[in-house]
């Protein structure tokens, strides 16, 4: 499996090209992103309803107290597992829609769900399980570095916060090492989503092969990947600030007519904003896979002269 060595500036090319993704068929691409988000919201809603029914059968909390942390975990733990398994499949579907759009082939927004109906697509759930294992291993390492009593004290502080009592959050030991560890875990998780999903869905790689190739590509093109990550994070922060101002205006204008209208406008704008961010991030991952693993010619940074509108 070919893994190209790319210049650091390729990260800038991915960022600039990702801004234009979806221009050929915005209805399909952004519609697929909206369906992606709505599917996750539907799953969360189902778990919230079931969790409320389960927790409601237990003892009611005392007056002035919030829900018990263990009751919250009854809902949060299964929801976390389901979402971790479902997200790679839906991300693969969104990458499929982006790929077909960029290739000029007809595609529809609902094609985001195609991987759910194919054996190759359903195998993407394995990436979610790898992410769960990575989270578990990372949690153990964090627990070892943070100190023996850190998580116990942290859980107690969260329990108090849920009951309306503000306590000082405990500080971990070895804060510098924890920051480095968190960076490494985030980077591995980032390249897994960026490379392993298209390797399995488009290149036909098995889970083990995809993970191995992903880690090799992450090391081989560390500079380009980090530059792309920094650019995407910076753009996300700037866009979030701009969206906060837009949401404030929408809330005030809509609220002047009726409070419900103001909330509805803000919610719709927020959904559209998150869909746009999702297309940008997933599209950037698709471009990185395409150039790194040689599906098409890599667009060198010098070949990108501007941003199409």
C-alpha positions in Angstrom: 0.0 0.0 0.0 1.6 3.2 -1.2 2.0 6.0 1.4 3.2 9.2 -0.2 5.6 11.5 1.5 4.0 15.0 1.3 5.4 18.4 2.1 4.3 20.2 5.2 2.5 22.8 3.1 0.1 20.1 1.8 -1.9 20.8 5.0 -2.6 24.3 3.7 -3.7 22.8 0.3 -6.2 20.5 2.1 -7.6 23.3 4.1 -8.1 25.6 1.0 -9.6 22.8 -1.1 -11.9 21.7 1.7 -13.5 25.1 1.7 -14.8 24.5 -1.8 -16.1 21.0 -1.2 -19.8 20.6 -1.9 -19.9 23.5 -4.4 -20.7 21.1 -7.3 -23.7 19.5 -5.5 -24.4 21.4 -2.2 -27.8 19.9 -1.9 -26.4 16.4 -1.6 -23.3 17.2 0.4 -24.8 19.5 3.0 -28.1 17.5 3.0 -26.0 14.4 3.9 -24.3 16.3 6.7 -27.7 17.4 8.1 -29.1 13.8 7.9 -25.9 12.7 9.7 -26.6 15.1 12.6 -30.3 14.3 12.7 -29.6 10.6 12.9 -27.3 11.2 15.9 -29.9 13.4 17.6 -32.5 10.8 17.1 -30.3 8.1 18.7 -29.6 10.4 21.6 -33.3 11.2 22.0 -34.2 7.5 22.1 -31.6 6.9 24.8 -32.8 9.9 26.8 -36.4 8.7 26.7 -35.4 5.2 27.7 -33.0 6.5 30.3 -35.6 8.7 31.9 -37.9 5.7 32.1 -35.2 3.5 33.7 -34.1 6.2 36.1 -37.7 7.1 36.9 -38.2 3.7 38.3 -35.6 4.2 40.9 -35.7 6.3 44.1 -36.4 10.0 43.5 -33.6 12.3 44.5 -33.9 14.3 47.7 -35.1 17.8 47.6 -32.5 20.2 46.4 -30.4 17.4 44.9 -29.7 16.7 41.3 -29.7 13.3 39.6 -27.3 10.7 40.9 -24.1 10.3 38.9 -24.7 6.5 38.6 -28.1 7.1 37.1 -26.6 9.4 34.6 -24.1 6.7 33.6 -26.9 4.3 33.0 -27.8 6.5 30.0 -24.4 7.8 29.1 -22.4 4.6 28.9 -24.7 2.7 26.4 -25.2 5.9 24.4 -21.4 6.4 24.2 -20.9 2.9 22.8 -23.7 3.2 20.2 -22.5 6.6 19.0 -18.9 5.4 18.8 -19.9 2.5 16.6 -22.4 4.5 14.5 -20.3 7.6 13.8 -17.6 5.9 11.7 -20.3 4.3 9.5 -22.1 7.7 9.0 -18.7 9.4 8.4 -18.0 6.8 5.7 -21.4 7.6 4.2 -20.6 11.4 4.2 -17.2 10.7 2.6 -18.9 8.6 0.0 -21.2 11.5 -0.9 -18.3 13.9 -1.0 -16.3 11.5 -3.2 -19.1 11.0 -5.7 -19.7 14.7 -5.9 -16.1 15.5 -6.5 -16.0 12.8 -9.2 -19.0 14.3 -11.0 -21.2 11.3 -10.4 -24.8 11.6 -9.4 -25.4 11.2 -5.6 -28.2 12.0 -3.2 -28.1 13.3 0.4 -29.7 10.0 1.7 -26.7 8.1 0.3 -25.1 9.0 3.6 -26.8 5.9 4.9 -25.5 3.5 2.2 -22.8 2.1 4.4 -25.4 0.8 6.8 -26.7 -1.4 4.0 -23.4 -2.8 2.8 -21.0 -5.3 4.5 -18.0 -3.1 3.8 -19.8 -0.1 5.4 -20.9 -2.0 8.4 -17.2 -3.1 9.0 -16.5 0.5 9.7 -18.0 -0.1 13.1 -14.7 -1.8 14.0 -13.0 1.6 13.9 -15.5 2.8 16.6 -14.4 -0.2 18.7 -10.8 0.7 18.2 -11.7 4.3 19.3 -13.4 2.8 22.4 -10.3 0.8 23.2 -8.1 3.8 22.7 -10.3 5.8 25.1 -10.1 3.0 27.7 -6.3 2.7 27.4 -6.0 6.5 27.5 -8.2 6.6 30.6 -5.9 4.1 32.4 -2.8 6.1 31.4 -4.4 9.3 32.5 -5.5 7.7 35.8 -1.9 6.5 36.4 -0.4 9.9 35.7 -3.0 12.0 37.4 -2.7 10.4 40.7 -4.4 7.7 42.7 -7.2 9.9 44.1 -7.7 12.3 41.2 -10.6 10.5 39.5 -12.3 9.8 42.8 -12.1 13.4 43.8 -13.1 14.5 40.3 -16.2 12.3 40.4 -17.1 13.7 43.8 -16.8 17.3 42.5 -19.0 16.5 39.5 -21.6 14.9 41.8 -21.6 18.0 43.9 -21.9 20.2 40.8 -24.9 18.2 39.6 -26.5 18.8 43.0 -25.9 22.6 42.7 -22.9 22.8 45.0 -19.8 24.3 43.5 -16.5 22.8 44.7 -13.0 23.3 43.6 -12.0 20.9 40.8 -9.0 18.7 41.9 -5.8 19.3 40.0 -3.9 16.3 38.6 -0.3 15.3 39.1 2.1 15.6 36.1 0.0 18.1 34.3 2.6 18.5 31.5 2.8 14.8 30.8 -1.0 14.6 30.8 -1.2 17.4 28.2 1.3 15.5 26.0 -0.5 12.3 26.4 -3.8 14.0 25.5 -2.2 15.4 22.4 -1.0 12.0 21.3 -4.3 10.4 21.9 -6.2 13.1 20.0 -3.7 12.9 17.1 -4.1 9.1 16.8 -7.9 9.5 17.0 -7.8 12.2 14.3 -5.8 10.2 11.8 -7.9 7.1 12.4 -11.0 9.0 11.3 -9.1 10.7 8.5 -7.5 7.6 7.0 -8.9 4.4 8.3 -12.5 5.1 7.2 -11.7 5.7 3.5 -9.1 2.9 3.5 -11.7 0.4 4.5 -14.6 1.8 2.5 -12.9 2.8 -0.7 -9.6 0.8 -0.8 -11.0 -2.4 0.6 -8.5 -2.7 3.5 -9.2 -4.8 6.5 -9.5 -3.2 9.9 -6.0 -4.3 11.0 -4.4 -3.2 7.7 -6.2 0.1 7.8 -5.1 0.9 11.4 -1.5 -0.1 10.6 -1.4 2.1 7.4 -3.1 4.9 9.3 -0.4 5.0 12.0 2.3 4.8 9.4 0.8 7.6 7.4 0.4 9.7 10.6 4.1 9.4 11.3 5.2 9.8 7.7 3.3 13.0 7.2 3.2 14.4 10.7 4.0 17.9 9.6 1.3 18.2 7.0 -1.3 16.6 9.2 -0.5 18.9 12.2 -0.6 22.0 9.9 -4.0 20.9 8.6 -5.3 20.3 12.1 -4.1 23.7 13.4 -5.7 25.5 10.4 -9.0 23.7 10.9 -9.0 24.4 14.6 -8.2 28.0 14.0 -10.9 28.4 11.4 -13.4 26.6 13.7 -12.7 29.0 16.6 -13.0 32.1 14.3 -16.2 30.7 12.7 -17.6 29.9 16.2 -17.1 33.5 17.3 -18.8 34.8 14.1 -21.7 32.3 14.6 -22.2 33.4 18.2 -22.8 37.0 16.9 -25.1 35.8 14.2 -27.0 33.7 16.7 -27.3 36.6 19.1 -28.9 38.8 16.3 -31.2 36.0 15.2 -32.3 35.4 18.8 -33.0 39.1 19.4 -34.8 39.6 16.1 -36.9 36.4 16.4 -37.5 37.0 20.1 -39.0 40.4 19.3 -41.7 38.6 17.4 -42.0 35.6 19.8 -39.6 33.8 22.1 -40.3 30.5 20.4 -39.4 32.0 17.0 -36.1 33.3 18.3 -35.1 29.9 19.8 -36.2 28.2 16.5 -34.0 30.5 14.4 -31.0 30.0 16.6 -31.5 26.2 16.6 -31.8 26.1 12.8 -28.8 28.3 12.3 -26.8 26.2 14.8 -27.7 23.0 12.9 -26.6 24.6 9.6 -23.4 25.8 11.2 -22.5 22.4 12.6 -23.3 20.8 9.2 -20.9 23.2 7.5 -18.2 22.4 10.0 -18.8 18.7 9.5 -18.4 19.0 5.7 -15.2 20.9 6.1 -13.6 18.4 8.5 -14.8 15.3 6.8 -13.9 16.7 3.4 -10.5 17.6 4.6 -10.0 14.0 5.7 -11.1 12.7 2.3 -8.6 15.0 0.6 -5.8 13.9 2.9 -6.6 10.2 2.3 -6.7 10.8 -1.5 -3.3 12.5 -1.6 -1.6 10.4 1.0 -2.5 7.0 -0.4 -2.3 7.9 -4.1 -5.9 7.6 -5.3 -5.3 10.7 -7.4 -2.5 13.2 -8.0 -1.6 15.2 -5.0 -2.3 18.9 -5.4 0.9 20.5 -4.4 0.6 23.7 -2.3 2.1 25.8 -5.2 -0.7 24.6 -7.5 -3.4 26.2 -5.3 -3.7 29.9 -6.2 -7.0 30.8 -4.6 -10.3 29.9 -3.1 -13.2 29.4 -5.5 -16.5 30.9 -4.4 
